[in-house]
Amino acid sequence: MCETDSYWNEKGQAEISQKGEKEVLEASWVLHNMALEAVDKVVKDDNLLRLFNINEHLWPAVKKNWNDS
C-alpha cells in the first residue's frame, strides 16, 4: 500500500481560531452526550435492542455493563 492510499494523512493541517476551537469542542461534547442518551434508550428497551440486532443472549451482560458504568 502506498502512502497516498492510506486513509489517515498526518501531512495536512488546519488552523482555527480560539472561538472555532471552542465551538468544535462544544459540538463534540453535545454529540457525545447525544450518543450516550441514545445508547441508554436502546439498552432500556428490548424492542430497540431487537431492532439493532443485539443478540438476545447478550442482553443481560449489555444491560449490566451499561448500568454499572
LUMTORDREN-736068 format. One record per residue: x, z, y of N, C-alpha, C in turn; residue in three letters. Coordinates in Angstrom, 1 decimal. Layout:
<rs>
nxx  nzz  nyy  caxx  cazz  cayy  cxx  czz  cyy  resn
X  Z  Y  X  Z  Y  X  Z  Y  ALA;
...
</rs>
This chain:
<rs>
nxx  nzz  nyy  caxx  cazz  cayy  cxx  czz  cyy  resn
0.8  0.0  -1.2  0.0  0.0  0.0  0.9  0.0  1.2  MET;
0.7  -0.9  2.1  1.5  -0.9  3.3  0.9  0.0  4.4  CYS;
1.7  0.4  5.3  1.3  1.4  6.3  0.1  1.0  7.1  GLU;
-0.1  -0.3  7.4  -1.2  -0.8  8.2  -2.5  -0.7  7.4  THR;
-2.4  -0.5  6.0  -3.6  -0.4  5.2  -4.2  1.0  5.2  ASP;
-3.4  1.9  5.6  -3.8  3.3  5.4  -5.0  3.7  6.4  SER;
-5.8  4.6  6.0  -6.9  5.0  6.8  -6.5  5.8  8.0  TYR;
-5.6  6.7  7.8  -5.1  7.6  8.9  -3.9  7.0  9.6  TRP;
-3.8  6.9  10.8  -2.6  6.4  11.5  -2.3  7.4  12.6  ASN;
-1.1  8.0  12.5  -0.6  9.0  13.5  0.0  8.4  14.7  GLU;
0.1  7.1  14.8  0.8  6.4  15.9  0.0  6.4  17.2  LYS;
-1.3  6.4  17.0  -2.2  6.3  18.2  -2.4  7.7  18.8  GLY;
-2.7  7.7  20.1  -3.0  8.9  20.8  -4.0  8.6  21.9  GLN;
-4.7  9.7  22.3  -5.6  9.6  23.4  -5.4  10.8  24.3  ALA;
-5.6  10.6  25.5  -5.6  11.7  26.4  -7.0  12.0  27.0  GLU;
-7.4  13.2  27.0  -8.7  13.6  27.6  -8.5  14.7  28.6  ILE;
-9.4  14.8  29.5  -9.3  15.9  30.5  -9.7  17.2  29.8  SER;
-9.4  18.3  30.5  -9.8  19.6  30.0  -11.3  19.7  29.8  GLN;
-12.0  19.1  30.8  -13.5  19.0  30.7  -13.9  18.3  29.4  LYS;
-13.3  17.1  29.2  -13.6  16.4  28.0  -13.3  17.1  26.7  GLY;
-12.1  17.9  26.7  -11.8  18.7  25.5  -12.8  19.7  25.3  GLU;
-13.3  20.4  26.4  -14.3  21.4  26.2  -15.6  20.8  25.7  LYS;
-16.0  19.7  26.1  -17.2  19.0  25.7  -17.1  18.7  24.2  GLU;
-15.9  18.2  23.7  -15.7  17.9  22.3  -15.8  19.1  21.5  VAL;
-15.1  20.2  21.9  -15.2  21.4  21.2  -16.6  22.0  21.1  LEU;
-17.3  22.0  22.2  -18.7  22.5  22.2  -19.6  21.6  21.3  GLU;
-19.4  20.3  21.3  -20.2  19.5  20.5  -19.9  19.7  19.0  ALA;
-18.6  19.9  18.7  -18.2  20.2  17.3  -18.8  21.5  16.8  SER;
-18.8  22.5  17.7  -19.4  23.8  17.3  -20.9  23.6  17.0  TRP;
-21.6  22.9  17.9  -23.0  22.7  17.7  -23.3  21.9  16.4  VAL;
-22.5  20.9  16.1  -22.6  20.1  14.9  -22.4  21.0  13.7  LEU;
-21.3  21.8  13.7  -21.0  22.7  12.6  -22.2  23.6  12.3  HIS;
-22.7  24.2  13.4  -23.9  25.1  13.2  -25.1  24.4  12.7  ASN;
-25.3  23.2  13.1  -26.4  22.4  12.6  -26.3  22.2  11.1  MET;
-25.0  21.9  10.7  -24.8  21.7  9.2  -25.0  23.0  8.4  ALA;
-24.6  24.1  9.0  -24.8  25.4  8.3  -26.3  25.7  8.2  LEU;
-27.1  25.4  9.2  -28.5  25.6  9.2  -29.2  24.7  8.1  GLU;
-28.7  23.5  8.0  -29.2  22.5  7.1  -29.0  23.0  5.6  ALA;
-27.7  23.5  5.4  -27.4  24.0  4.1  -28.2  25.2  3.8  VAL;
-28.4  26.1  4.7  -29.2  27.3  4.5  -30.7  26.9  4.1  ASP;
-31.2  25.9  4.8  -32.6  25.4  4.5  -32.6  24.9  3.1  LYS;
-31.7  24.1  2.7  -31.7  23.4  1.4  -31.5  24.5  0.3  VAL;
-30.6  25.4  0.5  -30.3  26.4  -0.6  -31.6  27.3  -0.8  VAL;
-32.4  27.5  0.2  -33.6  28.4  0.1  -34.8  27.6  -0.4  LYS;
-34.7  26.3  -0.6  -35.9  25.5  -1.0  -35.6  24.7  -2.3  ASP;
-36.2  25.1  -3.4  -36.0  24.4  -4.6  -36.3  22.9  -4.6  ASP;
-37.3  22.6  -3.8  -37.7  21.2  -3.7  -36.6  20.4  -3.0  ASN;
-35.9  21.0  -2.0  -34.8  20.3  -1.4  -33.6  20.3  -2.3  LEU;
-33.3  21.3  -3.0  -32.2  21.3  -4.0  -32.4  20.1  -5.0  LEU;
-33.7  20.0  -5.4  -34.0  18.9  -6.3  -33.8  17.5  -5.6  ARG;
-34.3  17.4  -4.4  -34.2  16.2  -3.6  -32.7  15.8  -3.4  LEU;
-31.8  16.7  -3.3  -30.4  16.4  -3.1  -29.7  16.3  -4.5  PHE;
-30.5  16.3  -5.5  -29.9  16.1  -6.9  -28.9  17.2  -7.3  ASN;
-29.1  18.4  -6.8  -28.3  19.5  -7.2  -28.7  19.9  -8.6  ILE;
-27.8  20.0  -9.6  -28.1  20.3  -10.9  -28.7  21.7  -11.0  ASN;
-29.9  21.7  -11.6  -30.7  22.9  -11.7  -30.0  24.1  -12.3  GLU;
-29.1  23.8  -13.2  -28.3  24.9  -13.9  -27.3  25.5  -12.9  HIS;
-27.0  24.8  -11.8  -26.1  25.4  -10.8  -26.8  26.1  -9.7  LEU;
-28.1  26.0  -9.6  -28.8  26.7  -8.5  -28.5  28.2  -8.4  TRP;
-28.5  29.0  -9.5  -28.2  30.4  -9.3  -26.8  30.6  -8.7  PRO;
-25.8  29.9  -9.1  -24.5  30.1  -8.6  -24.4  29.6  -7.1  ALA;
-25.1  28.5  -6.8  -25.1  28.0  -5.4  -25.7  29.0  -4.5  VAL;
-26.9  29.5  -4.9  -27.6  30.5  -4.1  -26.8  31.8  -3.9  LYS;
-26.2  32.2  -5.0  -25.4  33.5  -4.9  -24.3  33.3  -4.0  LYS;
-23.5  32.2  -4.2  -22.4  31.9  -3.4  -22.8  31.8  -1.9  ASN;
-23.9  31.1  -1.6  -24.3  31.0  -0.2  -24.7  32.3  0.4  TRP;
-25.5  33.1  -0.4  -25.9  34.4  0.1  -24.8  35.4  0.3  ASN;
-23.8  35.3  -0.5  -22.6  36.2  -0.4  -21.7  35.8  0.7  ASP;
-21.8  34.6  1.2  -20.9  34.2  2.3  -21.3  34.7  3.7  SER;
</rs>
